[in-house]
């Protein structure tokens, strides 16, 4: 489960899509950029292959809830 999820716009002009996100998953801190097309660019450490799909799905759900709703 993702904990301490936070996001902020990448650009001062909030009409431009793109967000900096950060969170903890399994006691590991992750930072990434969430792109307008739903792509995730990991900054630093990325989740390992067995968790990556699960983490990306949770991030998409959180972004839909917080940004697009």
Number of C-alpha atoms within 10 A of each C-alpha: 9 16 13 9 14 15 19 15 16 16 12 8 8 11 8 11 13 20 21 18 21 21 17 15 16 10 10 12 16 17 19 19 20 23 14 11 8 14 13 19 13 15 13 9 11 16 17 9 8 8 12 12 12 12 17 15 11 14 20 14 11 16 19 12 10 10 10 7 6
